[in-house]
Amino acid sequence: MAIFHLDFKIVKRSEGMTSVAKAAYHTRTRITDDRIGETYDFSHRTDLHGHIILAPVSAPAHIVESSSALWNEVERVERQNNGQTARYFDVAIPVELSNDDKKKLVAEYCQKNFVDKGMIADIAFHDLDSKNPHAHVMLTLKTIGPEGFGKKDRSWNDKKMVVQWRESWATMSNSYLETAGREERIDHRSLRTQCADALAQAEEAFSAEEKAFWL
C-alpha cells in the first residue's frame, strides 16, 4: 500500500560527509572526489532504475552534465572546512503507480518545489519493481547562474519550507493515485495529528447523531 516517507537531511563536512560520496552511492557509480582525492565506487549495485539531473535554465551545461561534475564543483566552491554542501532526501513512491508515473511524479515534484526555486536536483530511482520503490534526491544549497554558483540561499533553510515540501508531496502523490484510478492515499501529517483529527471528527459525528436522536 502507499505510504508516506519523506526525510530531509544536510550533507555536513563537520560530520565527515561529502556530497561526492553521497552522489556516488545514490547513482550507483564510481566517482572521485577531486578535493580530497578519495574514490567512491558503488557501480556493483544493481538496484538503480534511472537517474536524471534537473537544473534551472541558468545553470552552465558543464556543471550539470553528470553527478561527478556537479558535486565536485559544489565541493570546490565551498570554502568552509566545516561547511554544508547539499540537502538530500529519500522519498517512498506509491507502489500502486506504473514505473513511468513513479518517475514522472518525482521529477514533477522536484521541478515545482526545488528547481523552479533555483536549486539543482540530482535524482536517482531505486527498486521501482519492488515493494519499496523510492528515490534519492540531492539538492544544491547555493544559487546558480551562467557564471556558476553564487551565495547560499538561506530562505531554503526555513523550517516552514519542509512542511510545505511534505504537504506538496502528499498532494501530488494523491493526484497521481487518483488519475491512476486507485483509492489509496497518503497523508503528510504526523500520526499524532492524524489521530487527533480522526478523534475530533468522530466526536463531532457522535455529537450530531446524539442531537438528531432528541430532535
ABEGO torsion letter per residue (X at the ends): XBBBBBBBBBBBAAAGBBAAAAAAAAAGBBBBBAAAGBBBBAAABAABAEBBBBBBAABBAAAAABAAAAAAAAAAABABAABBABBBBBBBBBAABBAAAAAAAAAAAAAAAAAAAGBBBBBBBBGAABABBBBBBBBBABBBBAAEBBBBBAAAABAAAAAAAAAAAAAAAAAAAAAAGBABBBBABBAAAAAAAAAAAAAAAAAAAAAAAAX
